[in-house]
Amino acid sequence: MKYYFVAQIQIHDDEEYKKYLKDANEVFRKSGGEYLAVDANPTVLEGEWKYGRIVIIQFPDKTAFKRWYESPEYKAILQYRLKAAKCDTVLVKGST
């Protein structure tokens, strides 16, 4: 079953966030992650949107997600994202 990492992000330090992006792709691809969406200006249909960007990453299963999220390589770069932006993230289980 596929799992989706969804991040709502409001960047307040572009230079620090670039440090995160420098290695982020390589780290999550090692675990089978695939970008489904990265949008810096999503269209709000209902409610309020207090973020600048949304990112959706698909993983083939929960094990692959955990291999990425709990890896030493990801932990090493996560500090840059958390320092550079307000982030609300969720893990969503696919329906099939």
C-alpha positions in Angstrom: 0.0 0.0 0.0 1.3 3.4 -1.0 2.0 6.2 1.6 2.1 9.9 1.0 4.1 12.4 2.9 2.4 15.8 2.7 4.1 19.0 3.9 2.6 22.4 4.2 5.5 24.9 4.3 5.9 28.6 4.9 9.5 29.5 4.3 11.0 32.4 6.2 14.7 31.8 5.4 15.4 31.0 1.8 19.1 30.5 2.2 18.7 28.0 5.0 16.0 26.2 3.1 18.3 25.9 0.1 20.7 23.9 2.4 17.8 21.4 2.9 17.0 21.2 -0.8 20.6 20.6 -1.8 20.4 17.0 -0.6 16.7 16.3 -0.1 16.0 14.7 -3.5 18.9 12.2 -3.3 18.0 11.2 0.2 14.4 10.4 -0.4 14.9 8.8 -3.8 17.2 6.2 -2.1 14.1 5.1 -0.2 11.8 4.9 -3.2 10.2 8.3 -2.8 8.7 10.1 -5.7 7.5 13.7 -5.9 3.8 13.9 -6.9 3.4 17.6 -6.4 5.5 20.7 -5.4 3.5 23.9 -5.6 4.6 27.3 -4.3 1.2 28.8 -5.0 -1.7 26.3 -4.7 -5.2 27.4 -5.5 -7.3 27.6 -2.3 -10.8 26.1 -2.9 -12.1 26.1 0.7 -11.0 27.5 4.0 -7.7 29.4 4.6 -4.2 28.6 3.4 -1.5 30.0 5.6 1.5 28.4 3.7 3.5 29.3 0.7 4.2 25.8 -0.6 2.8 22.2 -0.5 4.8 19.1 -1.2 3.5 15.6 -1.7 5.9 12.7 -1.9 4.7 9.1 -2.6 6.4 6.1 -1.1 5.7 2.5 -2.2 4.9 1.5 1.4 5.3 2.5 5.0 8.6 0.7 5.4 10.1 2.8 2.6 8.8 6.0 4.2 10.3 5.1 7.5 13.6 4.1 5.9 13.7 7.7 4.5 12.3 9.7 7.5 14.3 7.9 10.1 17.5 7.7 8.1 20.7 9.4 9.4 21.0 11.2 6.1 17.5 12.7 6.4 18.0 13.6 10.0 21.2 15.5 9.0 19.3 17.8 6.6 16.0 18.0 8.4 17.4 20.6 10.8 17.7 23.1 7.9 14.0 22.7 6.9 12.8 23.1 10.5 15.1 26.1 11.0 14.1 27.8 7.7 10.3 27.3 7.7 7.1 26.6 9.5 6.1 23.1 8.5 3.1 21.0 9.2 3.5 17.5 7.8 1.3 14.4 7.8 1.7 10.8 6.6 -1.4 9.6 4.6 -2.1 5.9 3.9 -3.3 5.3 0.3 -6.7 3.8 -0.3 -5.5 0.8 -2.4 
